[in-house]
Amino acid sequence: MDLTVVVPTLNGRDRLAACLDALAAHAPDAEVVVANGPSADGTTGMVRDRDDVDVLVEISDRTVNVARNAGIEVASGDAIALVDYDVRIGDSWRTAVAAGLETADVVTGPVSSIEPRSAGEESGSDGSDEPAESDGSDGPEGPEGLDGPERRTIAGREVTYFRGGNVAFRAEALRDLDGFDEYLRTGGARDAAHRLARLDRSVTWREDLAVTRELPSPTAADGGRTASEWGWKYRALAYRLLKNYGIRPTVVGRTGSHALKDAIGAAGDVAKGESTPSRWAATGRDVLVGVLGGGSDGLVARRRDRSPARNPNGISKRADRAVAKYDERE
């Protein structure tokens, strides 16, 4: 099995360097592709100075799904893994990828947290204002538990979710998906899980496919949301459910139940003095706008791509992601 590891990154030079060190130590035979957003922290120079990165793709977009697709587009392996720039693989990770893909189309595993280093050391993303996605339930997008994958049955279809920052695919499975939906700023892995289920592609979990992430994580997208972030969360939720399943009572009910639960929680914060009524109202407004906008866009996307892939914004739909490419394979 020829493995390509794609590492999307944005303004995370020091953590990316640690990630690449771990890949070099524990998966030295893998092809490594770094998809770099418009970083302003010297990431490009650091990567080009290394001899263990095969391809560096520079992109102008700040969204993780564009970065993922840009990396997948140039990958040559018959297995393609996605690893967040701020995680480190362990010594069993490479073997676990091979073992998992022998029996399934997709394999994912746990992401555990480690304590931050001393105060003088780097502990953030050096100024990124675009959080990478955190893929959790189809309501609040919190992380999976460490004891196994999350599964949901939606419209009679069992969906097995995977960690977008620790997952490996058979290349043909990603080809059938046409990569990730670039409409989504967050929830791209959630959306891909729905589409994998539609394609009858299998997803398995392995405890030994483990990575670690130092806290505090610069990719935590869901704690302490602003009103606009809440709006995008619900825009993504409505979009992917309406795109993948159409208008169904279960879809409407799922979206509404999550919005109601969050509204009650936010009202509780107001009652405890931890928030203000005006902030609660602004959040509610953005959630409503997000649901309506995402739902409308999801139905348009459903009409635009009626194929099993359900991806009108995938890899094949554009050829201008990369503004520069440095390919050591040539």
N, C-alpha and C positions, 0 to 999 in steps of 0.2 A: 504494500500500500504506500503510494506516494502522498505525503501529507503537506498541505499548504496551511500555514497559520496566518490569518489576517488580523492585524491589530489596528483598529481605528483609534485615532488620538487627536486631541486638541488642547494645546497649552498644558501639557503634562510631561515635560521633558524628563525630569528626574525620576518620576514614577515609571515612565516608559522605559528608561534605561534599565531600571531594576527588572521590569517585565522581560525585556530582551535578554538580560543576563540569565534569567531563569530558563527561558526558551533555549538559549545556547547550551546551558548545562544539562537540561533534562530532555530536550528534543533536538539534538544537534543535526539530525538528518532531515529536519523539516525545512521546507522553503518558507521564508518569512517575508510577508508583505506588510508594510506600514502604510496606512492611508491617513494622511495628515491634513487636518482642517487648516484654515488660515491661522496657524499658530504664530505668536509673537514673542516666544520665549527661547528661541534658538533650537527648537526641535529639529528643523531641517539639517542644520550643520551637525548636530550630534548624531543623527541617523546616518548621514553620508560619511561620517568619519569611522563608522563601524564596518567591520567586514563580515558580520553575521546577518545582515539584512539584504535580501536578494532584490527586492523592489521597493522603492519609495514612490508613492503616488501623492502628489500635492493637489488638493481640491480647494475650491473657493467656498463651498457650502459649509455651514456650521452644524449640520444635522448628522446624527450618528448613522441613520439608514443610508444616506448618500455615501458616507465613508465606507460602510460595510459593502455596498454594491461596487464602489470603486475598487476595493481590494479583491472582491470575488471576481470581478471582471478580468483581472490580470493573473489570477491564480492558475497554476498548471497542474495541481495535484488531483488525483481521483478521490481524495478526501480533503475537505476544506473545514478548518476550525476557525472560530471567532473567539478572540480573547481580548478583554478590556485592557487598556493600557496600564491600569492601576492594580492589576492582579499579578500574582506569580504562580506559575504552575509548580506542582510537586514532582517528586521523582517517579511516581507511578502514573502520571498523567498520560504520557506518550503511549504506554502499553494499554492503558484503559481506553484510549481512543480506538486503537486497532481492535481490541476485544469487543467493544461496544458496536462498532460498525460491521462486525462479522454477522451480527444477528439483527441489526436494526438499521434504519435509514438515517437516524439522528441519535446522537448520544449526548447527554448533558450530566452535570454533576454539581456538587455543593460548592458554594462560595462562602468561606469562613472569614472571620475578621480577626485581625491581630492588633495589638496595642500600637499606638503611634510611637515614633522614635522621639528622642529628646527634643526639647523646645527649639534648639538651634537648627534642627534639620527640617528639610522640606516636608510639608504635610498637606499641601493643597494642590490645586491645578494651575497655579501661577496666573490667575486672572481670568480663567474661562468663565463666560456667562452663559454657556450653553450646556446644561447638565446632560450627561448621557442618560439613556433611559434606564429606569428601574422597573422590571417587568414582574408584576404580581397579579393579583386577582383581576377579574374584569370589572372591578370597581376601583378601589384604591390600589394603585399599582405598587404595592409593597413586595418585598422579596419572598421567594419561596422559602419554605422551611428547609433545614439541612438534612432531614431524615427521609427525603424522597421527593418525587416530582408532584406537582399539583395537577389534578385532573378535574375536569368539569364535563358534564353532559349538557349540551346546548342543542336544541332542536333535534334531539335524537342522535346526535353525533358526539362521541367521546373525544374530547380534546385534551392532549397532554402538553402542558406548557414546558418551556425550557428557558434556561438562563441565557440571555443574549450575550453575556460576556464570558460564557464558559460552555461552549457547545461545538460539536463537530458534526458535519454532514457528509454523506456520500455526495459526490459532485453532481450526480444525476438528479438527486432530490432538490438541490438548489436550482438546477437548470429548470426543472419542472415548475418550481415556485416563481421563476424569473427573479430571484433575489427578494429583497425587502421592498416594501411599499414606501416610496420616498415622500409621499404626502404627509406621513406621520412624523412628528417631532419626537414623540414618545410612544411606546406600545408597539413598536415594529416587530419585536419577537412574539408578542401576544398575537398579533395579526397573522404572522407566519405560522404559528401553531394551529390556528383555525384552518388555514389553507392546507397545511400538511394533513390534517384530519380529513379534509374533503378529498384529498388525493390518495387517501388510504396509505399514507407513509407512516411508518412506525417510529416512535420516539421511546428511547430507553434511558434509564438512570443508572449511573454507576457511582458508588461512594468513592472509588479510587480515582475518579476523574475530578480531582479536587484542586481548587485554587484558593489562595489567600489574598485578602485585601486589607490594606492598612487603614485604620480609622484615624481621623474622620475621613469618610470617602468623598472625593470631589464629584463622584457620579451619583450621589444620592439625590434623586430628583423629586422626592415626594414629601420630605419633612419640611414643615414651615413654608408651605406654598404661599405665594402671593395670589391675589384674586385672579390675575391673568393666567397663572400656572394652573389653578383649579379649572379655569375655562378650557385650557388646552387638554387637560386630562380628560374632561368630559367630551370635548370635541373628538379626541382620539377614540374614546370608548364608543360613542355613538357611530362614528365613521366605520370602525371595523365590524361592529355588530350588524349594522344595516348593509354594509357592503357584502358581508359573507352570508347573511341569513335573510335579508329582506325585512319587510315589515311583518313581524310576528308578535303575538301577545307576550310571549316569553321574553323577547328582545326588549320590548317597551317596558315590561315589568322589571326586568333586570336593571335597566338604566335608571328607571324611576326609584327603585328601592335603594340603589347606591346613593343617588342624589339626596333622598330623604334622610338616609342614615348620616351622611356628611352634614346635612343642614342641621340635624338635631345635635350632632357633636359640636358644630360651630356655635349654635345657640347656647350650649352648655358652657363654652368658653366665654361667651359674653356674660352669662350669669355669674361666672366665677371671677369676672374682672380681667380675664386674660386676653380679651379682645373687645372691640367696640361695636355697637350696633351699626355704625356706618360701614365698617369693614365687613361685617356679616352681610349687609345688604349688597355691597359691591361684589362680594364673592358669589352670592346667589344670582346676581345679574349676569356675571361672567359664566357661571355654570349653565344658566339657561341659554345664553347666546351660544355657548360651546356645543350644547346638545343639539340645538336647532341647526347650527351651521354644519356640524359634523354629520348629523343625520342626513341633511340634504346632500352634502358632498358624497356620503357613502352610497346613497341611492344612485347618484350620477355615476360613480365609479362602478357600481354593480351593472349598470347598463352599458358602460364603456367596455367592460371585459366580462363576458359571460362564460369564458373558459374556466376549467377547474382551477386554474392558477389564481383567478380573481385579483389580478395585479395590474392595473392600468398605469402604474407609475414604477415599473420594475426596471431591471438592468437593460432590457432590450429596447426601452422606450426613448433613450437618449444616448448620445455619444460624446457629450461635452463635460463630463464630470471632472476629468483631470485637466488641470492647467499646466502641469509638468509631471514628467515621469522619469525616474532614474532607475534603470534596469541593469543590474549587474549580471544578468543571465545572458545578455547580448554580447 
